[in-house]
Amino acid sequence: MAFLIFYAFNGTINNLESLGVPRILSIAILMFVISVPIYFSSTRLLPLSFLL
């Protein structure tokens, strides 16, 4: 499982680098794209979990 996640991240970073995006910026973009849905799901769904 970890290998598949690493492969997906590495492929995405290499793809962005081939488009001219620096590596540090592509890592920042990936971190943002992954953390924003986690943040919104935790702030919108967890406060409503007391209703379950």
C-alpha positions in Angstrom: 0.0 0.0 0.0 2.8 2.4 0.9 4.5 1.6 -2.4 1.4 2.5 -4.3 1.0 5.8 -2.5 4.7 6.6 -3.0 4.4 5.7 -6.7 1.4 8.0 -7.1 3.1 10.9 -5.4 6.4 10.4 -7.3 4.6 10.2 -10.6 2.6 13.3 -9.9 5.7 15.2 -8.8 7.6 14.1 -11.9 4.7 15.1 -14.1 4.5 18.5 -12.6 8.3 18.9 -13.0 8.1 18.0 -16.6 5.6 20.9 -17.0 8.2 23.3 -15.5 7.0 23.4 -11.9 9.8 23.3 -9.3 9.9 20.2 -7.1 9.3 22.1 -3.8 6.3 23.9 -5.3 4.8 20.6 -6.6 5.2 19.1 -3.1 3.5 22.1 -1.6 0.6 21.8 -4.2 0.2 18.1 -3.3 0.2 18.8 0.4 -2.5 21.5 -0.1 -4.6 19.3 -2.4 -4.5 16.5 0.2 -4.9 18.5 3.3 -7.8 20.8 2.3 -10.4 17.9 1.8 -9.3 16.4 5.1 -9.7 19.8 6.8 -13.1 20.4 5.4 -14.4 16.9 6.2 -13.2 17.1 9.7 -14.6 20.6 10.4 -18.0 19.9 8.8 -18.6 16.2 9.7 -17.0 15.8 13.1 -19.1 18.5 14.8 -22.2 16.7 13.5 -21.0 13.3 14.8 -22.8 13.8 18.1 -26.1 13.4 16.2 -25.3 9.9 15.2 
